[in-house]
Amino acid sequence: MTEKLKIVYRPLKDLTPYARNARTHDDRQVLQLVASIEEFGWTNPILIDEHGEIIAGHGRVLAAEQIGIASDPTITLSGLSNAQKEAYRIADNKLPLNAGWNGELLKLEIEALQDIEFDVGLLGFSDLELGDILGVEPDDPNDHWVGMPAFDQENNNGVRQIIVHFETDADVALFAQLVQQQITAKTKYIWYPEHKRESTVNKAYISDES
């Protein structure tokens, strides 16, 4: 391929996604692409063939649809065989994944961005990944219980359960009289002897330190 590459803006409707594209883009990742385009602009044109079928850039097209961009920058790769186009769709996604990071330099770069209050969420790392890079211990859910008062509750599990079938409503009423409890159409189970339910309305934990 000797001809120079030329960027041409084309309407989204003229771009055709590759039907067998193996790379997936969930809603979360598309939103990341949206945020990236809104922050940095369009930095990576869509690669297409002579017929407008996408070779690389399916995720960016989805992001453009979300933003409402009517036309995208494209580069037409002419002269590729079908096999080459199919292979490059995979290689374009896989080859960047084979690169690594210099952990120390990455940490310094991210910390520098944080120092100037740049939104590091735009970098594409999850909160857990950022914590690992920066050496921040992950949040321990158990820490949220520190200082909470002890909660003791007696074991109220029944020692035996039985299922009683009634033939008539009169039988239900007679049984209710025998156990001295109210049984309505909504009753699913009862305790015997009856357990009084304690209301939890307007109740809260109070720490000894407060």
C-alpha positions as CSV (number, residue, x, y, z in Angstrom):
1,M,0.0,0.0,0.0
2,T,1.9,3.0,-1.3
3,E,-0.7,5.8,-1.5
4,K,-0.9,8.3,1.3
5,L,-3.6,8.0,3.9
6,K,-6.3,10.7,3.8
7,I,-8.8,11.5,6.5
8,V,-12.3,11.9,5.2
9,Y,-15.3,12.8,7.4
10,R,-18.2,10.5,6.5
11,P,-21.8,10.3,7.8
12,L,-22.4,7.6,10.4
13,K,-25.1,6.1,8.3
14,D,-22.6,5.4,5.5
15,L,-20.4,3.2,7.9
16,T,-21.3,-0.5,8.1
17,P,-20.3,-2.5,11.2
18,Y,-18.6,-5.8,10.4
19,A,-21.2,-8.5,11.2
20,R,-18.6,-10.9,12.7
21,N,-16.7,-8.4,14.8
22,A,-15.3,-10.5,17.7
23,R,-14.5,-7.5,19.9
24,T,-17.2,-6.6,22.4
25,H,-18.1,-3.2,23.8
26,D,-20.4,-3.2,26.8
27,D,-22.2,-0.1,28.0
28,R,-19.6,0.8,30.6
29,Q,-16.8,0.8,28.0
30,V,-18.8,2.8,25.5
31,L,-19.4,5.4,28.2
32,Q,-15.6,5.5,28.8
33,L,-15.1,6.2,25.1
34,V,-17.7,8.9,25.2
35,A,-16.0,10.6,28.0
36,S,-12.6,10.3,26.2
37,I,-13.9,11.9,23.0
38,E,-15.6,14.7,25.0
39,E,-12.4,15.4,26.9
40,F,-9.7,14.9,24.2
41,G,-11.6,15.2,21.0
42,W,-11.6,12.7,18.1
43,T,-8.0,11.5,18.0
44,N,-8.3,8.1,16.2
45,P,-10.1,7.9,12.9
46,I,-12.3,4.9,11.9
47,L,-10.6,2.5,9.5
48,I,-12.9,1.3,6.7
49,D,-12.6,-0.5,3.4
50,E,-13.6,0.8,0.0
51,H,-17.2,-0.2,0.7
52,G,-17.5,1.7,4.0
53,E,-17.4,-1.5,6.1
54,I,-15.6,-0.9,9.4
55,I,-12.2,-2.5,9.9
56,A,-11.3,-0.8,13.2
57,G,-13.2,1.5,15.3
58,H,-16.5,-0.2,16.2
59,G,-16.4,1.1,19.7
60,R,-15.8,4.7,18.7
61,V,-18.7,4.5,16.3
62,L,-21.0,3.4,19.2
63,A,-19.7,6.3,21.3
64,A,-20.3,8.7,18.4
65,E,-23.9,7.5,18.2
66,Q,-24.3,8.1,22.0
67,I,-22.9,11.7,21.7
68,G,-25.0,12.4,18.6
69,I,-22.0,13.1,16.2
70,A,-23.3,13.0,12.7
71,S,-20.1,12.3,10.8
72,D,-16.8,10.7,11.9
73,P,-13.2,11.0,10.6
74,T,-12.4,7.9,8.6
75,I,-9.4,6.5,6.8
76,T,-10.0,4.1,3.9
77,L,-7.6,1.2,3.7
78,S,-7.6,0.2,0.0
79,G,-6.2,-2.9,-1.6
80,L,-6.5,-5.3,1.4
81,S,-7.7,-8.8,0.7
82,N,-10.6,-10.1,2.7
83,A,-8.2,-12.3,4.7
84,Q,-6.1,-9.3,5.5
85,K,-9.1,-7.2,6.6
86,E,-10.3,-10.0,8.8
87,A,-6.8,-10.6,10.3
88,Y,-6.3,-6.9,11.0
89,R,-9.6,-6.6,12.8
90,I,-8.2,-9.0,15.3
91,A,-4.6,-7.7,15.3
92,D,-5.7,-4.1,15.8
93,N,-7.4,-5.1,19.1
94,K,-4.9,-7.7,20.3
95,L,-1.5,-6.1,19.6
96,P,-2.0,-3.2,22.1
97,L,-2.9,-5.7,24.8
98,N,0.5,-7.3,24.4
99,A,2.2,-4.1,25.7
100,G,3.0,-3.7,29.4
101,W,3.5,-0.9,31.9
102,N,6.4,0.5,33.8
103,G,4.7,0.5,37.2
104,E,6.8,3.2,38.8
105,L,6.5,5.6,35.9
106,L,2.8,5.0,35.6
107,K,2.3,5.7,39.3
108,L,4.3,9.0,39.0
109,E,2.3,10.1,35.9
110,I,-1.1,9.4,37.6
111,E,0.0,11.1,40.8
112,A,1.1,14.1,38.8
113,L,-2.4,14.2,37.2
114,Q,-4.0,14.0,40.6
115,D,-1.9,16.8,41.9
116,I,-3.4,19.1,39.3
117,E,-6.9,17.7,40.0
118,F,-7.2,16.1,36.6
119,D,-10.0,13.4,36.4
120,V,-8.0,10.2,36.4
121,G,-11.2,8.3,35.8
122,L,-10.7,9.3,32.1
123,L,-7.6,7.1,31.9
124,G,-9.7,3.9,31.6
125,F,-8.6,2.2,34.8
126,S,-11.1,0.9,37.3
127,D,-11.0,2.2,40.9
128,L,-9.5,-1.1,42.0
129,E,-6.8,-0.9,39.3
130,L,-6.0,2.7,40.3
131,G,-5.8,1.7,43.9
132,D,-3.4,-1.2,43.0
133,I,-1.2,1.1,40.9
134,L,-1.1,3.8,43.5
135,G,-0.6,1.4,46.4
136,V,-3.9,2.3,48.1
137,E,-5.4,-0.4,50.2
138,P,-8.9,-1.3,49.0
139,D,-11.8,-0.4,51.2
140,D,-12.7,-3.1,53.7
141,P,-16.4,-3.4,54.3
142,N,-15.8,-4.6,57.8
143,D,-14.3,-1.2,58.7
144,H,-17.8,0.3,58.4
145,W,-18.9,-1.8,61.4
146,V,-16.1,-0.4,63.7
147,G,-17.7,1.3,66.7
148,M,-21.1,-0.3,66.2
149,P,-22.6,-1.7,69.4
150,A,-22.9,-5.4,69.8
151,F,-26.1,-7.0,68.7
152,D,-27.2,-10.0,70.7
153,Q,-30.3,-11.9,69.7
154,E,-31.6,-15.1,71.2
155,N,-32.0,-18.1,68.9
156,N,-35.6,-18.0,67.8
157,N,-35.5,-21.0,65.5
158,G,-38.4,-23.3,66.0
159,V,-37.7,-26.9,67.1
160,R,-40.4,-28.3,64.8
161,Q,-42.5,-27.2,61.9
162,I,-45.8,-28.8,60.8
163,I,-48.1,-28.1,57.9
164,V,-51.8,-28.1,58.7
165,H,-54.5,-28.4,55.9
166,F,-58.0,-27.2,56.5
167,E,-61.0,-28.4,54.6
168,T,-63.3,-25.4,55.4
169,D,-63.1,-21.8,56.7
170,A,-65.0,-23.0,59.7
171,D,-62.1,-25.4,60.5
172,V,-59.7,-22.4,60.2
173,A,-61.8,-20.4,62.7
174,L,-61.9,-23.3,65.1
175,F,-58.1,-23.8,64.9
176,A,-57.6,-20.1,65.6
177,Q,-59.7,-20.4,68.7
178,L,-57.7,-23.4,69.9
179,V,-54.3,-21.6,69.5
180,Q,-55.8,-18.3,70.6
181,Q,-54.4,-16.4,67.6
182,Q,-55.8,-14.4,64.7
183,I,-55.6,-16.1,61.3
184,T,-56.5,-14.1,58.2
185,A,-56.4,-14.7,54.5
186,K,-52.8,-13.3,54.4
187,T,-51.5,-15.5,57.2
188,K,-48.7,-17.7,56.0
189,Y,-47.4,-19.1,59.3
190,I,-47.8,-18.7,63.0
191,W,-45.8,-19.3,66.1
192,Y,-47.1,-21.3,69.0
193,P,-47.0,-20.0,71.6
194,E,-47.5,-16.7,69.9
195,H,-44.4,-14.5,69.4
196,K,-45.0,-10.8,69.9
197,R,-43.4,-8.7,67.0
198,E,-41.3,-5.8,68.2
199,S,-41.6,-2.6,66.2
200,T,-38.4,-1.3,64.8
201,V,-39.8,2.1,63.7
202,N,-37.7,5.0,64.8
203,K,-35.0,2.7,66.3
204,A,-31.3,3.1,65.6
205,Y,-27.9,1.9,66.8
206,I,-26.4,4.3,69.4
207,S,-22.6,4.0,69.9
208,D,-21.2,4.1,73.4
209,E,-18.7,6.7,72.1
210,S,-21.4,9.1,71.0
